[in-house]
Amino acid sequence: MKRALVRGLVVAMAVLACQSAGAANAEPAVPISAPGRYDSDPSSTKPADKTTRALGATVVVPAGATRYLSSKLFTDNAAQVTEVSHLVYCKKPGQTSVFAQLVSGQNVLANTPTTMLTRGFVTAPADSALNCGLYTQLINHAADVKGSIEVLASTYLQDVYGELVAVAQTFSTSMLVNTSVRANLVSFTAPSAATTVQAIGDVSVTTCYGVDKGLCQRSAGARMDGSGSFVGTQLVVNQLTATGAVCRTTTNGPLAGRTVTNTIHHYRVNTWLTDVPVDSSCGSRNFVSYTRVTANANQNSFKIEANNQSVGALFVP
């Protein structure tokens, strides 16, 4: 997904607290109200001219509150390779401008069922609730004519937990990955009553190929002549000592890799941990998390996308 598709803050932090942990029960998912087959814009469509389609599935974030929003977008029956932007836009009642957003996207292959997960935390201003809904932009990536793709009725938006105990969130900056980087760096202090914390670390990547453009510069060491990238990811959560040293490390498993071809080009990798212990022997309730992202030296470099497309968070529901 092109960076010009999105607006807003590159880095956002949200922290809140309440008196007790409460129940971490999932709220019901809200299905979209406008599934169906949609035209995709021609490949040459300029960012400002792309059609933004409202899919429905409104979730309200109360004034002054923070909510964990999660959405799955299901597509199928694309007539050609289609660039699909998966957008959660939050607006003040009666306004058209976007106050907060969560964004991802990828190229969907023709006639291939595809699922995209977009999630993160949205904080409403103290003086207004936010109405959050699903939107999409669709671009024919194969030709400079209109195409088509189907958005399935199973697509939804969900307020995952309702009221939260505490959360810290960061959106990554743009990064070129030739070897390895740490994305989505988050610092968090677990509340006194919490015995575990949860973490997410999602990155949107774009393969480097063809001519120099943006972060993908050969002069910066970018490899661009292969057929795709091999993207490694691992979510790392470190609990610290009182002096800031690492006391205990929890990961979502070994470094895991996947191939992102130049045809797919844009791809979202989601990682998470749901039960990270708060170890009392560490002498501190401070945590730091990050998404370890690696590139294979024998394949193309890639970039991590910014503008609310790559997100990390530590939280207690």
C-alpha positions in Angstrom: 0.0 0.0 0.0 1.3 3.4 -0.9 2.3 5.6 2.0 0.2 8.4 0.4 -3.0 6.4 1.2 -2.8 7.4 4.8 -2.6 10.4 7.0 -2.1 11.2 10.7 0.5 10.8 13.3 3.5 8.6 12.8 4.0 7.9 16.5 1.2 7.7 19.0 1.2 6.8 22.7 -1.9 5.9 24.8 -1.8 5.1 28.5 -4.7 4.7 30.8 -5.5 3.1 34.2 -8.5 2.1 36.3 -9.0 0.7 39.8 -9.4 -3.0 39.0 -8.6 -5.4 36.2 -12.2 -6.3 35.3 -13.2 -9.1 33.0 -11.3 -9.6 29.8 -14.3 -10.8 27.8 -14.4 -10.3 24.1 -17.1 -7.9 22.8 -19.2 -9.1 19.8 -17.8 -8.6 16.3 -19.8 -6.1 14.1 -20.2 -7.4 10.5 -19.9 -4.9 7.6 -23.2 -3.6 6.2 -21.9 -3.3 2.6 -20.3 -6.5 1.3 -20.3 -7.2 -2.4 -18.4 -6.9 -5.6 -16.6 -3.6 -6.1 -14.8 -1.9 -9.0 -11.1 -1.3 -8.5 -9.5 2.0 -9.7 -7.0 1.9 -12.7 -3.4 1.4 -11.8 -2.4 5.0 -12.7 -5.0 6.6 -10.3 -3.3 9.2 -8.2 -3.4 8.9 -4.4 -5.7 11.9 -4.0 -8.1 10.5 -6.6 -8.4 6.9 -5.2 -12.0 5.9 -4.3 -12.5 5.3 -0.6 -15.4 3.0 0.0 -17.3 2.8 3.3 -18.0 -0.8 4.3 -19.9 -0.1 7.6 -19.4 -2.0 10.8 -19.4 1.0 13.2 -17.9 0.7 16.7 -18.1 3.7 19.1 -15.1 4.6 21.3 -16.5 6.7 24.2 -15.1 10.1 24.9 -11.8 9.9 26.8 -11.6 6.1 26.4 -9.2 3.8 24.7 -10.3 0.7 22.9 -8.6 -2.2 21.3 -10.1 -2.4 17.8 -9.5 -5.4 15.6 -10.7 -6.0 12.0 -10.5 -8.9 9.5 -11.1 -8.1 5.9 -12.0 -11.1 3.7 -11.7 -10.8 -0.1 -12.1 -13.3 -3.0 -12.7 -13.5 -6.7 -10.4 -10.7 -7.7 -10.4 -10.4 -11.5 -6.7 -9.4 -11.5 -3.9 -8.6 -8.9 -5.6 -6.0 -6.8 -4.0 -3.6 -4.3 -6.3 -3.7 -1.2 -6.1 -1.1 1.5 -7.7 -2.2 4.8 -8.7 1.0 6.7 -10.2 1.6 10.1 -11.1 5.3 10.2 -12.4 7.0 13.3 -14.3 10.3 13.1 -16.1 12.6 15.5 -19.9 12.5 15.1 -21.0 14.7 12.2 -17.5 15.2 10.9 -15.9 13.9 7.7 -12.2 14.3 8.7 -10.4 11.3 10.1 -9.4 11.8 13.8 -7.6 8.4 14.3 -6.8 5.5 12.0 -5.4 1.9 11.8 -4.2 0.9 8.4 -2.8 -2.1 6.5 -2.9 -3.5 3.0 -1.5 -5.9 0.4 -1.8 -7.0 -3.1 -4.4 -9.8 -3.6 -3.8 -12.3 -6.3 -6.5 -13.0 -8.9 -9.1 -15.6 -7.7 -7.4 -16.1 -4.4 -9.2 -16.0 -1.1 -7.3 -13.5 1.2 -7.7 -12.4 4.8 -6.2 -9.3 6.2 -6.0 -8.4 10.0 -5.7 -4.8 11.0 -5.7 -3.9 14.7 -4.5 -1.4 17.3 -5.6 1.0 20.0 -7.7 4.1 19.4 -8.1 6.9 22.0 -11.1 9.3 21.8 -10.6 12.9 22.8 -12.0 13.9 26.2 -14.8 16.0 24.7 -16.1 13.6 22.0 -16.8 10.0 21.2 -15.4 8.5 18.0 -17.4 6.6 15.4 -15.0 4.0 13.9 -15.8 2.1 10.8 -14.2 0.0 8.0 -13.2 1.5 4.7 -11.2 0.2 1.7 -9.4 1.5 -1.4 -9.0 -0.9 -4.3 -6.5 -0.5 -7.2 -6.1 -2.7 -10.3 -2.4 -3.6 -10.0 -2.3 -5.3 -13.3 -3.5 -2.8 -15.8 -4.6 0.9 -16.3 -8.3 0.1 -16.5 -10.9 -0.6 -13.9 -10.9 -4.1 -12.4 -13.1 -5.8 -9.8 -12.9 -7.7 -6.5 -15.3 -9.1 -4.0 -15.4 -8.0 -0.3 -17.0 -10.8 1.7 -19.8 -10.5 4.3 -17.7 -12.2 6.9 -15.6 -9.0 7.1 -15.9 -7.4 10.6 -14.8 -4.8 13.1 -14.5 -5.6 16.8 -14.0 -3.8 20.1 -12.0 -6.7 21.5 -12.2 -6.1 25.3 -14.2 -3.0 26.0 -12.7 -1.0 28.9 -9.0 -1.6 29.4 -6.8 -1.5 32.5 -3.6 -0.1 30.8 -2.0 0.1 27.4 1.0 1.6 25.6 1.2 1.7 21.8 3.7 2.8 19.2 3.5 3.1 15.4 6.8 2.4 13.7 8.7 4.8 11.5 9.7 3.9 8.0 12.7 1.5 7.9 14.8 -0.1 5.2 15.6 -3.7 6.2 18.8 -5.0 4.6 19.8 -7.2 7.6 17.8 -6.8 10.8 15.9 -4.0 12.7 13.9 -3.6 15.8 10.5 -2.2 15.0 7.5 -1.1 17.1 9.6 -0.4 20.3 7.2 -0.1 23.3 7.8 0.7 27.0 5.2 -0.2 29.5 4.8 -0.6 33.3 2.4 -3.3 34.4 -0.3 -2.2 36.9 0.2 -3.5 40.4 -2.6 -6.0 40.3 -1.6 -7.5 36.9 0.0 -11.0 36.9 0.3 -11.1 33.1 0.5 -8.7 30.1 -0.3 -9.1 26.5 1.6 -7.8 23.4 1.1 -7.3 19.7 3.7 -6.5 17.0 2.4 -6.0 13.5 4.5 -4.8 10.5 3.5 -3.9 7.0 6.3 -4.5 4.6 6.9 -3.6 1.0 9.5 -5.5 -1.2 12.3 -3.6 -2.9 12.6 -4.2 -6.6 13.0 -2.3 -9.9 14.3 1.2 -9.9 15.4 3.2 -6.8 12.4 4.7 -5.1 11.9 6.0 -1.5 13.8 4.0 1.0 14.7 1.3 -1.5 18.0 2.9 -2.7 20.8 0.8 -4.0 23.2 3.4 -2.5 21.8 2.5 0.9 22.6 -1.2 0.3 19.1 -2.2 -0.8 19.1 -5.5 -2.8 16.5 -5.1 -5.6 17.2 -7.6 -8.4 15.5 -10.7 -7.1 11.9 -12.0 -7.3 11.0 -11.2 -3.7 12.0 -10.9 -0.1 12.2 -13.4 2.8 10.8 -11.6 5.8 11.7 -12.9 9.3 9.7 -11.7 12.3 9.8 -12.4 16.0 7.9 -10.6 18.8 10.2 -10.0 21.8 9.0 -8.9 25.3 11.6 -8.1 27.9 10.8 -7.6 31.6 13.5 -5.3 33.2 15.2 -5.1 36.5 15.1 -1.9 38.6 18.3 -0.8 36.9 16.9 -1.3 33.4 18.7 -4.6 32.6 16.9 -7.4 31.0 15.6 -9.8 33.6 13.2 -12.1 31.6 12.6 -12.5 27.9 9.4 -13.9 26.4 9.0 -14.5 22.6 6.2 -15.8 20.4 8.6 -18.6 19.3 11.7 -18.8 17.1 12.3 -16.3 14.3 9.8 -17.2 11.6 10.2 -16.4 7.9 7.9 -16.0 4.9 8.5 -15.2 1.3 6.9 -12.0 -0.1 7.1 -12.0 -3.8 7.3 -8.9 -6.0 3.8 -9.7 -7.2 2.3 -9.7 -3.7 4.7 -6.7 -3.0 2.8 -5.3 0.0 2.2 -7.7 3.0 1.2 -7.6 6.6 2.8 -9.8 9.3 0.9 -10.1 12.6 2.5 -11.4 15.8 1.1 -11.5 19.4 1.6 -12.9 22.9 -1.4 -13.3 25.2 0.1 -14.5 28.5 3.4 -12.9 29.4 4.1 -13.4 33.1 4.9 -10.5 35.4 7.9 -12.0 37.3 8.1 -10.6 40.8 11.7 -11.7 41.2 12.8 -9.1 38.6 12.2 -6.3 41.1 10.5 -4.1 38.5 7.2 -4.1 36.6 8.7 -2.4 33.6 8.6 -4.0 30.2 10.0 -3.3 26.7 8.8 -5.0 23.6 9.8 -4.9 19.9 9.3 -6.8 16.7 12.5 -8.3 15.4 12.5 -8.1 11.6 15.1 -9.6 9.4 16.0 -9.8 5.7 17.7 -12.8 4.0 21.0 -11.7 2.4 20.2 -13.8 -0.7 16.9 -12.1 -1.5 15.6 -8.6 -1.9 15.6 -6.0 0.8 12.3 -4.6 1.9 10.9 -1.6 3.8 8.7 -1.3 6.9 5.8 1.0 6.3 5.0 3.9 8.6 1.9 6.2 8.9 0.0 3.9 11.3 0.7 0.8 9.2 3.1 -1.0 11.6 2.1 -1.1 15.3 3.3 -2.5 18.6 1.6 -2.5 22.0 1.8 -3.9 25.5 -1.5 -3.9 27.5 -3.6 -5.4 30.2 -7.3 -6.0 29.3 
